[in-house]
């Protein structure tokens, strides 16, 4: 069975058995919380369980590396919507040890891109229009520094109100243990 068909067939049974009932909640986060984290597969269930987050508790925004690429990109946009529309009062950036975006080998990705049929010409055209693909794909050297940087970007953003607390944590992707990098309640 193809992956999508597998999902759809499972889904029919899920809905039929009303297994959704225990997940019912509103779209306003009960804990007035927005979390920015990484798309790492090990964190899918571990992160909410380790932080005691259930359906309805928090807005969770994810991408590769829990990084903010641009102060007016989709991550900040989501955080702003969570604050103003859904009353989030705390923002927590949660990076993790062993992140794929840490010391990412951009040369290797560039080779894979070309091997999958994207021409060097396309990459050159992007470069000439201001997009250095390798640079754009680059992650970070230190997860701690990356988290501090993200906290700083959110904290100093002109559209983020000063009464919101911005925290930075590192989660262990094996044990779920949390380490505080930035405590937003401290001045
Ligand atoms: Zn990661």
Backbone and ligand atoms as CSV (ligand in chain L), in Angstrom:
chain,resi,resn,atom,element,x,y,z
A,1,UNK,N,N,0.851,-1.206,0.000
A,1,UNK,CA,C,0.000,0.000,0.000
A,1,UNK,C,C,0.887,1.258,0.000
A,2,UNK,N,N,0.506,2.231,-0.787
A,2,UNK,CA,C,1.274,3.478,-0.811
A,2,UNK,C,C,1.063,4.241,0.493
A,3,UNK,N,N,2.056,5.084,0.830
A,3,UNK,CA,C,2.011,5.777,2.127
A,3,UNK,C,C,0.732,6.585,2.333
A,4,UNK,N,N,0.345,7.318,1.304
A,4,UNK,CA,C,-0.852,8.156,1.451
A,4,UNK,C,C,-2.100,7.293,1.631
A,5,UNK,N,N,-2.183,6.203,0.859
A,5,UNK,CA,C,-3.342,5.311,0.976
A,5,UNK,C,C,-3.416,4.706,2.374
A,6,UNK,N,N,-2.244,4.381,2.920
A,6,UNK,CA,C,-2.165,3.821,4.267
A,6,UNK,C,C,-2.747,4.806,5.277
A,7,UNK,N,N,-2.349,6.076,5.128
A,7,UNK,CA,C,-2.833,7.125,6.033
A,7,UNK,C,C,-4.342,7.287,5.894
A,8,UNK,N,N,-4.821,7.325,4.663
A,8,UNK,CA,C,-6.242,7.553,4.432
A,8,UNK,C,C,-7.103,6.400,4.938
A,9,UNK,N,N,-6.595,5.196,4.788
A,9,UNK,CA,C,-7.380,4.060,5.247
A,9,UNK,C,C,-7.410,4.011,6.783
A,10,UNK,N,N,-6.267,4.326,7.412
A,10,UNK,CA,C,-6.219,4.420,8.878
A,10,UNK,C,C,-7.188,5.500,9.359
A,11,UNK,N,N,-7.168,6.623,8.636
A,11,UNK,CA,C,-7.975,7.780,9.024
A,11,UNK,C,C,-9.475,7.469,9.039
A,12,UNK,N,N,-9.923,6.708,8.059
A,12,UNK,CA,C,-11.353,6.333,7.994
A,12,UNK,C,C,-11.774,5.640,9.273
A,13,UNK,N,N,-10.937,4.699,9.719
A,13,UNK,CA,C,-11.233,3.930,10.920
A,13,UNK,C,C,-11.162,4.816,12.161
A,14,UNK,N,N,-10.148,5.715,12.185
A,14,UNK,CA,C,-9.958,6.638,13.305
A,14,UNK,C,C,-11.223,7.474,13.532
A,15,UNK,N,N,-11.743,8.008,12.438
A,15,UNK,CA,C,-12.931,8.862,12.541
A,15,UNK,C,C,-14.154,8.010,12.899
A,16,UNK,N,N,-14.268,6.856,12.267
A,16,UNK,CA,C,-15.403,5.963,12.504
A,16,UNK,C,C,-15.480,5.548,13.978
A,17,UNK,N,N,-14.324,5.258,14.567
A,17,UNK,CA,C,-14.266,4.843,15.971
A,17,UNK,C,C,-14.347,6.022,16.942
A,18,UNK,N,N,-14.469,7.229,16.402
A,18,UNK,CA,C,-14.532,8.462,17.219
A,18,UNK,C,C,-13.330,8.577,18.147
A,19,UNK,N,N,-12.154,8.181,17.647
A,19,UNK,CA,C,-10.953,8.261,18.471
A,19,UNK,C,C,-10.497,9.709,18.647
A,20,UNK,N,N,-11.126,10.628,17.935
A,20,UNK,CA,C,-10.781,12.054,18.039
A,20,UNK,C,C,-11.321,12.680,19.321
A,21,UNK,N,N,-12.279,12.014,19.942
A,21,UNK,CA,C,-12.988,12.655,21.054
A,21,UNK,C,C,-12.086,13.129,22.183
A,22,UNK,N,N,-11.082,12.334,22.508
A,22,UNK,CA,C,-10.218,12.725,23.632
A,22,UNK,C,C,-9.278,13.885,23.279
A,23,UNK,N,N,-9.237,14.270,22.007
A,23,UNK,CA,C,-8.355,15.375,21.601
A,23,UNK,C,C,-9.097,16.699,21.445
A,24,UNK,N,N,-10.387,16.668,21.662
A,24,UNK,CA,C,-11.178,17.878,21.453
A,24,UNK,C,C,-10.713,19.012,22.354
A,25,UNK,N,N,-10.546,20.201,21.746
A,25,UNK,CA,C,-10.131,21.378,22.514
A,25,UNK,C,C,-10.482,22.607,21.679
A,26,UNK,N,N,-10.214,23.786,22.224
A,26,UNK,CA,C,-10.458,24.997,21.451
A,26,UNK,C,C,-9.144,25.435,20.808
A,27,UNK,N,N,-9.205,26.462,19.954
A,27,UNK,CA,C,-7.974,26.904,19.303
A,27,UNK,C,C,-7.200,27.918,20.148
A,28,UNK,N,N,-7.791,28.381,21.244
A,28,UNK,CA,C,-7.066,29.274,22.169
A,28,UNK,C,C,-6.201,28.440,23.104
A,29,UNK,N,N,-4.891,28.661,23.142
A,29,UNK,CA,C,-4.057,27.804,23.984
A,29,UNK,C,C,-4.330,27.999,25.481
A,30,UNK,N,N,-4.749,26.914,26.156
A,30,UNK,CA,C,-5.061,26.964,27.598
A,30,UNK,C,C,-3.916,27.516,28.422
A,31,UNK,N,N,-2.691,27.166,28.036
A,31,UNK,CA,C,-1.528,27.590,28.817
A,31,UNK,C,C,-0.933,28.907,28.338
A,32,UNK,N,N,-1.620,29.575,27.421
A,32,UNK,CA,C,-1.182,30.880,26.876
A,32,UNK,C,C,0.280,30.845,26.460
A,33,UNK,N,N,0.581,29.837,25.677
A,33,UNK,CA,C,1.963,29.510,25.359
A,33,UNK,C,C,2.155,29.279,23.870
A,34,UNK,N,N,3.291,29.795,23.347
A,34,UNK,CA,C,3.672,29.425,21.984
A,34,UNK,C,C,5.087,28.872,22.032
A,35,UNK,N,N,5.273,27.742,21.360
A,35,UNK,CA,C,6.570,27.061,21.374
A,35,UNK,C,C,7.118,27.043,19.951
A,36,UNK,N,N,8.402,27.420,19.825
A,36,UNK,CA,C,9.083,27.268,18.538
A,36,UNK,C,C,10.079,26.138,18.703
A,37,UNK,N,N,9.920,25.079,17.920
A,37,UNK,CA,C,10.854,23.967,18.042
A,37,UNK,C,C,11.267,23.423,16.687
A,38,UNK,N,N,12.037,22.331,16.741
A,38,UNK,CA,C,12.599,21.726,15.532
A,38,UNK,C,C,11.687,20.607,15.025
A,39,UNK,N,N,11.773,20.354,13.721
A,39,UNK,CA,C,10.944,19.315,13.102
A,39,UNK,C,C,11.469,17.901,13.373
A,40,UNK,N,N,12.558,17.780,14.129
A,40,UNK,CA,C,13.171,16.474,14.398
A,40,UNK,C,C,12.114,15.423,14.786
A,41,UNK,N,N,12.198,14.262,14.127
A,41,UNK,CA,C,11.195,13.199,14.344
A,41,UNK,C,C,11.178,12.686,15.782
A,42,UNK,N,N,12.323,12.783,16.472
A,42,UNK,CA,C,12.375,12.281,17.849
A,42,UNK,C,C,11.556,13.137,18.799
A,43,UNK,N,N,11.232,14.346,18.356
A,43,UNK,CA,C,10.521,15.278,19.243
A,43,UNK,C,C,9.010,15.288,19.033
A,44,UNK,N,N,8.534,14.596,18.005
A,44,UNK,CA,C,7.112,14.652,17.664
A,44,UNK,C,C,6.210,14.411,18.872
A,45,UNK,N,N,6.460,13.320,19.583
A,45,UNK,CA,C,5.659,13.031,20.776
A,45,UNK,C,C,6.396,13.401,22.058
A,46,UNK,N,N,7.741,13.231,22.005
A,46,UNK,CA,C,8.546,13.437,23.217
A,46,UNK,C,C,8.439,14.863,23.765
A,47,UNK,N,N,8.550,15.850,22.869
A,47,UNK,CA,C,8.549,17.247,23.335
A,47,UNK,C,C,7.271,17.619,24.095
A,48,UNK,N,N,6.080,17.397,23.501
A,48,UNK,CA,C,4.879,17.746,24.280
A,48,UNK,C,C,4.734,16.927,25.560
A,49,UNK,N,N,5.096,15.642,25.521
A,49,UNK,CA,C,4.976,14.810,26.737
A,49,UNK,C,C,5.925,15.331,27.817
A,50,UNK,N,N,7.172,15.643,27.418
A,50,UNK,CA,C,8.183,16.079,28.389
A,50,UNK,C,C,7.858,17.451,28.966
A,51,UNK,N,N,7.037,18.245,28.221
A,51,UNK,CA,C,6.693,19.588,28.694
A,51,UNK,C,C,5.268,19.647,29.243
A,52,UNK,N,N,4.628,18.495,29.338
A,52,UNK,CA,C,3.238,18.398,29.804
A,52,UNK,C,C,2.270,19.248,28.967
A,53,UNK,N,N,2.441,19.153,27.651
A,53,UNK,CA,C,1.577,19.884,26.723
A,53,UNK,C,C,0.593,18.897,26.107
A,54,UNK,N,N,-0.673,19.199,26.265
A,54,UNK,CA,C,-1.708,18.359,25.650
A,54,UNK,C,C,-2.412,19.145,24.557
A,55,UNK,N,N,-3.245,18.472,23.799
A,55,UNK,CA,C,-4.024,19.161,22.773
A,55,UNK,C,C,-4.754,20.331,23.422
A,56,UNK,N,N,-4.679,21.502,22.815
A,56,UNK,CA,C,-5.366,22.667,23.359
A,56,UNK,C,C,-4.495,23.524,24.269
A,57,UNK,N,N,-3.313,23.046,24.636
A,57,UNK,CA,C,-2.480,23.778,25.597
A,57,UNK,C,C,-1.613,24.875,24.986
A,58,UNK,N,N,-1.082,24.633,23.782
A,58,UNK,CA,C,-0.081,25.566,23.232
A,58,UNK,C,C,-0.136,25.618,21.714
A,59,UNK,N,N,0.364,26.729,21.182
A,59,UNK,CA,C,0.598,26.822,19.741
A,59,UNK,C,C,2.014,26.309,19.532
A,60,UNK,N,N,2.215,25.402,18.611
A,60,UNK,CA,C,3.563,24.883,18.365
A,60,UNK,C,C,3.963,25.158,16.917
A,61,UNK,N,N,5.052,25.906,16.767
A,61,UNK,CA,C,5.571,26.254,15.445
A,61,UNK,C,C,6.866,25.468,15.267
A,62,UNK,N,N,7.027,24.824,14.117
A,62,UNK,CA,C,8.242,24.014,13.916
A,62,UNK,C,C,8.881,24.272,12.560
A,63,UNK,N,N,10.182,24.158,12.551
A,63,UNK,CA,C,10.911,24.142,11.275
A,63,UNK,C,C,12.234,23.412,11.496
A,64,UNK,N,N,13.090,23.404,10.512
A,64,UNK,CA,C,14.379,22.744,10.665
A,64,UNK,C,C,15.264,23.598,11.559
A,65,UNK,N,N,15.561,23.114,12.762
A,65,UNK,CA,C,16.492,23.786,13.663
A,65,UNK,C,C,15.889,24.788,14.621
A,66,UNK,N,N,14.571,25.003,14.600
A,66,UNK,CA,C,13.925,26.012,15.459
A,66,UNK,C,C,14.577,27.376,15.256
A,67,UNK,N,N,14.907,27.674,14.018
A,67,UNK,CA,C,15.622,28.915,13.731
A,67,UNK,C,C,14.686,29.966,13.120
A,68,UNK,N,N,15.043,31.221,13.337
A,68,UNK,CA,C,14.299,32.312,12.710
A,68,UNK,C,C,15.184,32.854,11.596
A,69,UNK,N,N,14.783,32.600,10.365
A,69,UNK,CA,C,15.602,32.986,9.220
A,69,UNK,C,C,15.471,34.468,8.906
A,70,UNK,N,N,14.289,35.003,9.185
A,70,UNK,CA,C,14.013,36.373,8.782
A,70,UNK,C,C,13.065,37.024,9.787
A,71,UNK,N,N,13.340,38.283,10.214
A,71,UNK,CA,C,12.459,38.924,11.196
A,71,UNK,C,C,11.038,39.162,10.670
A,72,UNK,N,N,10.857,39.082,9.353
A,72,UNK,CA,C,9.501,39.210,8.816
A,72,UNK,C,C,9.131,37.980,7.986
A,73,UNK,N,N,9.612,36.826,8.437
A,73,UNK,CA,C,9.281,35.566,7.790
A,73,UNK,C,C,8.116,34.877,8.494
A,74,UNK,N,N,7.839,33.646,8.107
A,74,UNK,CA,C,6.631,32.955,8.584
A,74,UNK,C,C,6.689,32.576,10.069
A,75,UNK,N,N,7.890,32.387,10.619
A,75,UNK,CA,C,7.974,32.008,12.043
A,75,UNK,C,C,7.523,33.164,12.936
A,76,UNK,N,N,8.098,34.339,12.699
A,76,UNK,CA,C,7.710,35.519,13.493
A,76,UNK,C,C,6.229,35.842,13.268
A,77,UNK,N,N,5.790,35.666,12.052
A,77,UNK,CA,C,4.385,35.921,11.726
A,77,UNK,C,C,3.492,35.018,12.588
A,78,UNK,N,N,3.863,33.747,12.689
A,78,UNK,CA,C,3.074,32.808,13.492
A,78,UNK,C,C,3.092,33.205,14.965
A,79,UNK,N,N,4.251,33.606,15.460
A,79,UNK,CA,C,4.360,34.003,16.867
A,79,UNK,C,C,3.494,35.232,17.142
A,80,UNK,N,N,3.511,36.171,16.222
A,80,UNK,CA,C,2.712,37.392,16.377
A,80,UNK,C,C,1.222,37.071,16.398
A,81,UNK,N,N,0.801,36.182,15.526
A,81,UNK,CA,C,-0.607,35.776,15.504
A,81,UNK,C,C,-0.964,35.072,16.812
A,82,UNK,N,N,-0.058,34.213,17.298
A,82,UNK,CA,C,-0.309,33.492,18.564
A,82,UNK,C,C,-0.452,34.471,19.724
A,83,UNK,N,N,0.335,35.544,19.716
A,83,UNK,CA,C,0.288,36.533,20.805
A,83,UNK,C,C,-0.983,37.382,20.737
A,84,UNK,N,N,-1.236,37.966,19.561
A,84,UNK,CA,C,-2.344,38.920,19.468
A,84,UNK,C,C,-3.714,38.269,19.270
A,85,UNK,N,N,-3.751,37.172,18.542
A,85,UNK,CA,C,-5.037,36.550,18.250
A,85,UNK,C,C,-5.415,35.453,19.227
A,86,UNK,N,N,-4.379,34.799,19.804
A,86,UNK,CA,C,-4.655,33.651,20.669
A,86,UNK,C,C,-4.126,33.841,22.090
A,87,UNK,N,N,-3.777,35.095,22.406
A,87,UNK,CA,C,-3.444,35.484,23.781
A,87,UNK,C,C,-2.254,34.772,24.416
A,88,UNK,N,N,-1.286,34.375,23.606
A,88,UNK,CA,C,-0.082,33.772,24.192
A,88,UNK,C,C,0.673,34.825,24.995
A,89,UNK,N,N,1.140,34.432,26.194
A,89,UNK,CA,C,1.872,35.350,27.064
A,89,UNK,C,C,3.327,34.936,27.245
A,90,UNK,N,N,3.627,33.681,26.903
A,90,UNK,CA,C,4.994,33.173,26.995
A,90,UNK,C,C,5.382,32.544,25.665
A,91,UNK,N,N,6.599,32.826,25.225
A,91,UNK,CA,C,7.133,32.209,24.011
A,91,UNK,C,C,8.350,31.391,24.437
A,92,UNK,N,N,8.396,30.123,24.041
A,92,UNK,CA,C,9.560,29.293,24.396
A,92,UNK,C,C,10.201,28.732,23.135
A,93,UNK,N,N,11.473,29.084,22.925
A,93,UNK,CA,C,12.232,28.523,21.814
A,93,UNK,C,C,12.898,27.258,22.364
A,94,UNK,N,N,12.606,26.115,21.752
A,94,UNK,CA,C,13.177,24.853,22.239
A,94,UNK,C,C,14.042,24.207,21.159
A,95,UNK,N,N,15.353,24.385,21.293
A,95,UNK,CA,C,16.283,23.696,20.403
A,95,UNK,C,C,16.629,22.347,21.008
A,96,UNK,N,N,17.477,21.589,20.344
A,96,UNK,CA,C,17.838,20.291,20.936
A,96,UNK,C,C,19.260,19.883,20.573
A,97,UNK,N,N,19.815,19.032,21.403
A,97,UNK,CA,C,21.143,18.468,21.140
A,97,UNK,C,C,21.034,17.560,19.923
A,98,UNK,N,N,22.124,17.440,19.177
A,98,UNK,CA,C,22.164,16.536,18.031
A,98,UNK,C,C,21.249,16.969,16.898
A,99,UNK,N,N,21.079,18.286,16.736
A,99,UNK,CA,C,20.175,18.795,15.696
A,99,UNK,C,C,20.820,18.662,14.318
A,100,UNK,N,N,20.011,18.260,13.342
A,100,UNK,CA,C,20.497,18.116,11.971
A,100,UNK,C,C,20.973,19.426,11.356
A,101,UNK,N,N,20.501,20.547,11.911
A,101,UNK,CA,C,20.895,21.850,11.376
A,101,UNK,C,C,22.189,22.354,12.001
A,102,UNK,N,N,22.696,21.598,12.981
A,102,UNK,CA,C,23.960,21.968,13.599
A,102,UNK,C,C,25.093,21.413,12.743
A,103,UNK,N,N,25.960,22.294,12.308
A,103,UNK,CA,C,27.073,21.920,11.422
A,103,UNK,C,C,26.620,21.132,10.198
A,104,UNK,N,N,25.521,21.565,9.630
A,104,UNK,CA,C,24.975,20.931,8.418
A,104,UNK,C,C,25.995,21.043,7.278
A,105,UNK,N,N,26.206,19.928,6.587
A,105,UNK,CA,C,27.160,19.914,5.484
A,105,UNK,C,C,26.464,20.441,4.217
A,106,UNK,N,N,26.616,21.745,3.987
A,106,UNK,CA,C,25.900,22.338,2.847
A,106,UNK,C,C,26.461,21.851,1.507
A,107,UNK,N,N,27.763,21.514,1.459
A,107,UNK,CA,C,28.324,20.984,0.216
A,107,UNK,C,C,27.621,19.694,-0.176
A,108,UNK,N,N,27.394,18.849,0.812
A,108,UNK,CA,C,26.737,17.572,0.556
A,108,UNK,C,C,25.308,17.789,0.048
A,109,UNK,N,N,24.566,18.717,0.649
A,109,UNK,CA,C,23.198,19.000,0.179
A,109,UNK,C,C,23.232,19.553,-1.243
A,110,UNK,N,N,24.171,20.453,-1.503
A,110,UNK,CA,C,24.278,21.041,-2.842
A,110,UNK,C,C,24.517,19.944,-3.890
A,111,UNK,N,N,25.381,18.978,-3.536
A,111,UNK,CA,C,25.632,17.867,-4.449
A,111,UNK,C,C,24.363,17.051,-4.685
A,112,UNK,N,N,23.632,16.797,-3.618
A,112,UNK,CA,C,22.397,16.018,-3.739
A,112,UNK,C,C,21.381,16.744,-4.611
A,113,UNK,N,N,21.308,18.065,-4.464
A,113,UNK,CA,C,20.368,18.866,-5.252
A,113,UNK,C,C,20.687,18.703,-6.741
A,114,UNK,N,N,21.974,18.810,-7.049
A,114,UNK,CA,C,22.399,18.697,-8.455
A,114,UNK,C,C,22.181,17.265,-8.966
A,115,UNK,N,N,22.486,16.273,-8.121
A,115,UNK,CA,C,22.294,14.876,-8.519
A,115,UNK,C,C,20.837,14.500,-8.749
A,116,UNK,N,N,19.931,15.261,-8.127
A,116,UNK,CA,C,18.500,14.975,-8.308
A,116,UNK,C,C,17.914,15.716,-9.494
A,117,UNK,N,N,18.760,16.380,-10.256
A,117,UNK,CA,C,18.293,16.952,-11.519
A,117,UNK,C,C,18.190,18.465,-11.581
A,118,UNK,N,N,18.503,19.159,-10.477
A,118,UNK,CA,C,18.492,20.627,-10.530
A,118,UNK,C,C,19.803,21.062,-11.201
A,119,UNK,N,N,19.701,21.880,-12.242
A,119,UNK,CA,C,20.920,22.224,-12.994
A,119,UNK,C,C,21.758,23.282,-12.277
A,120,UNK,N,N,23.045,23.234,-12.568
A,120,UNK,CA,C,23.988,24.239,-12.047
A,120,UNK,C,C,23.538,25.628,-12.513
A,121,UNK,N,N,22.928,25.637,-13.689
A,121,UNK,CA,C,22.455,26.896,-14.267
A,121,UNK,C,C,21.371,27.520,-13.372
A,122,UNK,N,N,20.467,26.672,-12.900
A,122,UNK,CA,C,19.406,27.156,-12.006
A,122,UNK,C,C,20.024,27.756,-10.743
A,123,UNK,N,N,21.015,27.052,-10.207
A,123,UNK,CA,C,21.664,27.531,-8.985
A,123,UNK,C,C,22.385,28.859,-9.241
A,124,UNK,N,N,22.989,28.960,-10.428
A,124,UNK,CA,C,23.680,30.204,-10.796
A,124,UNK,C,C,22.676,31.344,-10.987
A,125,UNK,N,N,21.519,31.026,-11.591
A,125,UNK,CA,C,20.483,32.048,-11.803
A,125,UNK,C,C,19.996,32.574,-10.449
A,126,UNK,N,N,19.786,31.651,-9.497
A,126,UNK,CA,C,19.352,32.061,-8.164
A,126,UNK,C,C,20.418,32.946,-7.517
A,127,UNK,N,N,21.669,32.522,-7.668
A,127,UNK,CA,C,22.788,33.281,-7.090
A,127,UNK,C,C,22.814,34.707,-7.628
A,128,UNK,N,N,22.605,34.814,-8.957
A,128,UNK,CA,C,22.630,36.134,-9.597
A,128,UNK,C,C,21.444,37.008,-9.198
A,129,UNK,N,N,20.363,36.354,-8.726
A,129,UNK,CA,C,19.233,37.181,-8.271
A,129,UNK,C,C,19.271,37.348,-6.751
A,130,UNK,N,N,20.438,37.064,-6.161
A,130,UNK,CA,C,20.635,37.387,-4.742
A,130,UNK,C,C,20.432,36.226,-3.779
A,131,UNK,N,N,20.186,35.005,-4.298
A,131,UNK,CA,C,19.975,33.869,-3.394
A,131,UNK,C,C,21.149,32.903,-3.483
A,132,UNK,N,N,21.987,32.931,-2.442
A,132,UNK,CA,C,23.106,31.998,-2.348
A,132,UNK,C,C,22.558,30.753,-1.650
A,133,UNK,N,N,22.209,29.723,-2.444
A,133,UNK,CA,C,21.490,28.554,-1.910
A,133,UNK,C,C,22.256,27.891,-0.755
A,134,UNK,N,N,23.558,27.722,-0.929
A,134,UNK,CA,C,24.347,27.060,0.119
A,134,UNK,C,C,24.296,27.849,1.424
A,135,UNK,N,N,24.401,29.148,1.312
A,135,UNK,CA,C,24.371,30.018,2.484
A,135,UNK,C,C,22.982,29.972,3.147
A,136,UNK,N,N,21.982,29.946,2.275
A,136,UNK,CA,C,20.589,29.925,2.729
A,136,UNK,C,C,20.266,28.634,3.492
A,137,UNK,N,N,20.878,27.536,3.065
A,137,UNK,CA,C,20.639,26.243,3.708
A,137,UNK,C,C,21.435,26.062,4.995
A,138,UNK,N,N,22.458,26.871,5.152
A,138,UNK,CA,C,23.361,26.712,6.299
A,138,UNK,C,C,22.618,26.807,7.631
A,139,UNK,N,N,22.962,25.921,8.544
A,139,UNK,CA,C,22.327,25.918,9.869
A,139,UNK,C,C,23.101,26.758,10.864
A,140,UNK,N,N,23.565,26.128,11.934
A,140,UNK,CA,C,24.297,26.856,12.973
A,140,UNK,C,C,25.392,25.978,13.553
A,141,UNK,N,N,26.361,26.639,14.209
A,141,UNK,CA,C,27.478,25.895,14.810
A,141,UNK,C,C,27.118,25.431,16.225
A,142,UNK,N,N,26.444,26.311,16.967
A,142,UNK,CA,C,26.133,25.986,18.366
A,142,UNK,C,C,24.630,26.158,18.604
A,143,UNK,N,N,23.987,25.117,19.116
A,143,UNK,CA,C,22.542,25.180,19.366
A,143,UNK,C,C,22.234,26.250,20.418
A,144,UNK,N,N,23.116,26.376,21.396
A,144,UNK,CA,C,22.925,27.364,22.451
A,144,UNK,C,C,22.910,28.790,21.870
A,145,UNK,N,N,23.904,29.064,21.006
A,145,UNK,CA,C,23.994,30.391,20.387
A,145,UNK,C,C,22.786,30.650,19.492
A,146,UNK,N,N,22.362,29.610,18.784
A,146,UNK,CA,C,21.224,29.741,17.882
A,146,UNK,C,C,19.946,30.082,18.663
A,147,UNK,N,N,19.762,29.434,19.806
A,147,UNK,CA,C,18.592,29.705,20.651
A,147,UNK,C,C,18.647,31.137,21.190
A,148,UNK,N,N,19.838,31.529,21.667
A,148,UNK,CA,C,19.994,32.897,22.190
A,148,UNK,C,C,19.676,33.922,21.110
A,149,UNK,N,N,20.111,33.634,19.908
A,149,UNK,CA,C,19.881,34.543,18.783
A,149,UNK,C,C,18.377,34.641,18.484
A,150,UNK,N,N,17.698,33.484,18.457
A,150,UNK,CA,C,16.251,33.483,18.194
A,150,UNK,C,C,15.502,34.257,19.271
A,151,UNK,N,N,15.891,34.051,20.541
A,151,UNK,CA,C,15.244,34.767,21.645
A,151,UNK,C,C,15.433,36.273,21.458
A,152,UNK,N,N,16.650,36.655,21.062
A,152,UNK,CA,C,16.966,38.070,20.858
A,152,UNK,C,C,16.108,38.670,19.736
A,153,UNK,N,N,15.990,37.924,18.633
A,153,UNK,CA,C,15.202,38.420,17.491
A,153,UNK,C,C,13.743,38.641,17.909
A,154,UNK,N,N,13.194,37.693,18.671
A,154,UNK,CA,C,11.790,37.817,19.099
A,154,UNK,C,C,11.652,38.982,20.076
A,155,UNK,N,N,12.563,39.018,21.052
A,155,UNK,CA,C,12.515,40.032,22.104
A,155,UNK,C,C,12.619,41.454,21.553
A,156,UNK,N,N,13.491,41.624,20.561
A,156,UNK,CA,C,13.724,42.970,20.024
A,156,UNK,C,C,12.856,43.296,18.820
A,157,UNK,N,N,11.921,42.398,18.500
A,157,UNK,CA,C,11.103,42.645,17.310
A,157,UNK,C,C,10.162,43.822,17.542
A,158,UNK,N,N,10.084,44.736,16.568
A,158,UNK,CA,C,9.242,45.930,16.776
A,158,UNK,C,C,7.752,45.626,16.962
A,159,UNK,N,N,7.289,44.464,16.530
A,159,UNK,CA,C,5.861,44.155,16.651
A,159,UNK,C,C,5.535,43.242,17.834
A,160,UNK,N,N,6.549,42.851,18.602
A,160,UNK,CA,C,6.306,41.981,19.761
A,160,UNK,C,C,6.167,42.861,21.008
A,161,UNK,N,N,5.045,42.717,21.739
A,161,UNK,CA,C,4.851,43.553,22.935
A,161,UNK,C,C,5.847,43.197,24.037
A,162,UNK,N,N,6.196,44.186,24.850
A,162,UNK,CA,C,7.232,43.999,25.875
A,162,UNK,C,C,6.766,43.158,27.058
A,163,UNK,N,N,5.449,42.953,27.200
A,163,UNK,CA,C,4.957,42.186,28.357
A,163,UNK,C,C,4.925,40.680,28.101
A,164,UNK,N,N,5.445,40.240,26.938
A,164,UNK,CA,C,5.501,38.803,26.647
A,164,UNK,C,C,6.853,38.279,27.109
A,165,UNK,N,N,6.859,37.109,27.746
A,165,UNK,CA,C,8.115,36.522,28.240
A,165,UNK,C,C,8.701,35.578,27.194
A,166,UNK,N,N,9.960,35.806,26.848
A,166,UNK,CA,C,10.605,34.998,25.809
A,166,UNK,C,C,11.685,34.125,26.451
A,167,UNK,N,N,11.541,32.812,26.360
A,167,UNK,CA,C,12.483,31.885,26.982
A,167,UNK,C,C,13.205,31.050,25.917
A,168,UNK,N,N,14.356,30.506,26.325
A,168,UNK,CA,C,15.085,29.612,25.436
A,168,UNK,C,C,15.502,28.351,26.171
A,169,UNK,N,N,15.184,27.176,25.629
A,169,UNK,CA,C,15.517,25.900,26.281
A,169,UNK,C,C,16.196,24.960,25.290
A,170,UNK,N,N,16.937,23.999,25.831
A,170,UNK,CA,C,17.462,22.901,25.004
A,170,UNK,C,C,16.837,21.619,25.537
A,171,UNK,N,N,16.298,20.812,24.632
A,171,UNK,CA,C,15.738,19.527,25.058
A,171,UNK,C,C,16.673,18.402,24.625
A,172,UNK,N,N,16.824,17.411,25.487
A,172,UNK,CA,C,17.593,16.219,25.137
A,172,UNK,C,C,16.661,15.303,24.335
A,173,UNK,N,N,17.020,14.966,23.094
A,173,UNK,CA,C,16.098,14.200,22.250
A,173,UNK,C,C,15.941,12.738,22.669
A,174,UNK,N,N,16.698,12.296,23.691
A,174,UNK,CA,C,16.558,10.918,24.171
A,174,UNK,C,C,15.747,10.869,25.454
A,175,UNK,N,N,16.130,11.766,26.422
A,175,UNK,CA,C,15.468,11.705,27.732
A,175,UNK,C,C,14.349,12.734,27.876
A,176,UNK,N,N,14.319,13.735,27.021
A,176,UNK,CA,C,13.324,14.797,27.149
A,176,UNK,C,C,13.698,15.826,28.205
A,177,UNK,N,N,14.872,15.685,28.797
A,177,UNK,CA,C,15.313,16.612,29.843
A,177,UNK,C,C,15.527,18.016,29.271
A,178,UNK,N,N,15.054,19.029,30.010
A,178,UNK,CA,C,15.149,20.414,29.543
A,178,UNK,C,C,16.246,21.179,30.282
A,179,UNK,N,N,16.937,21.994,29.530
A,179,UNK,CA,C,18.015,22.816,30.083
A,179,UNK,C,C,17.656,24.267,29.751
A,180,UNK,N,N,17.747,25.155,30.723
A,180,UNK,CA,C,17.388,26.549,30.479
A,180,UNK,C,C,18.579,27.326,29.913
A,181,UNK,N,N,18.383,27.937,28.761
A,181,UNK,CA,C,19.414,28.788,28.173
A,181,UNK,C,C,19.079,30.248,28.471
A,182,UNK,N,N,17.815,30.598,28.287
A,182,UNK,CA,C,17.348,31.946,28.615
A,182,UNK,C,C,16.059,31.838,29.423
A,183,UNK,N,N,16.071,32.410,30.629
A,183,UNK,CA,C,14.865,32.480,31.436
A,183,UNK,C,C,14.260,33.865,31.232
A,184,UNK,N,N,13.154,33.925,30.521
A,184,UNK,CA,C,12.537,35.193,30.145
A,184,UNK,C,C,11.980,36.009,31.306
A,185,UNK,N,N,11.891,35.410,32.488
A,185,UNK,CA,C,11.386,36.162,33.655
A,185,UNK,C,C,12.492,36.969,34.310
A,186,UNK,N,N,13.741,36.577,33.991
A,186,UNK,CA,C,14.865,37.319,34.568
A,186,UNK,C,C,15.155,38.550,33.715
A,187,UNK,N,N,15.486,39.675,34.366
A,187,UNK,CA,C,15.716,40.896,33.585
A,187,UNK,C,C,16.965,40.818,32.709
L,1,ZN,ZN,ZN,16.727,19.669,15.023
